[in-house]
Every structure is written in C-alpha cells, then in structure tokens.
C-alpha cells in the first residue's frame, strides 16, 4: 500500500505566478485551508517543492 500525505493550503495564491497557480489547482487546492490527500509519489513531491511556501504537508501512516 502506498504512503499517503495530507496537503493543506496555508497561503493565498493571488500574488503567485501563473505556473504556481496551475500547480495548486493540479493538487486540488482552490481556497485557503483546503485539505487534500495524495499518494506520496515523486511527481506529487515535485509539485509540492514548487509551492512549498504555500502549503503544509503531513505524512499519514
């Protein structure tokens, strides 16, 4: 079974670049305090590295 991570948006995307906005949309985060569960894959980790200042990540066992 794949590991899971919880991703929570903690900052607004209003002042961010279009690429960062698109990354947040792809992660399923559209508003403040939105939380999504994702598989812990290299693709998701790469997306999180691009927007690390906008999100909070917690690992789920």
N, C-alpha and C positions, 0 to 999 in steps of 0.2 A: 504494500500500500504506500502511495506517495505521501511525502510530508506535505503539510498544509501551512499556509501563512495567512494571517489576517492583516489587511491593509486598510488604514484609516486615513482619510484626508484631514489634515490639520490646518491647512492654509489655503486661502483663496487662489484661484488660477487667473484672476482678472489681469494682473500685471505681467503674466508669464508669456513666453514666446509661443507662437502657434504650434511648434513641434512639441513643446511640453504640454500644451492643452490637449493635443491629439493623444499623447501618451496617457494622460489622465483619463480621457474618455475611453481609451482602449482597455484600461484597467477597470473600467466600470464605475469610476468615481466622478460624480457630476455635481455634488454640492458638499458644503462643509459637514464634517462629522459622518460622512458616508463611510460604511464599512463593507468590504468585500473579502471573500475567502477565495484564495487561489492555490493551485498546486505550486510547490517550491521547485521551479524549473529554471534553467539558465536563462531562458527567454524572459520570464517574469522578473528575475533578478536584475537583468539588464535594463528593463523598463524602470524598475524601482531605482536603479542607480542614476538614471536621468532626472528623476523627480524626487530625490531623497529629501530635499528641503521642504517638500510639500506634504509628505506622508509619514506615518508612523507604522512600523512593521512589528508584528508579534508572531512568533512561531507557535504552532499548535502540535502537540504530540498525538 
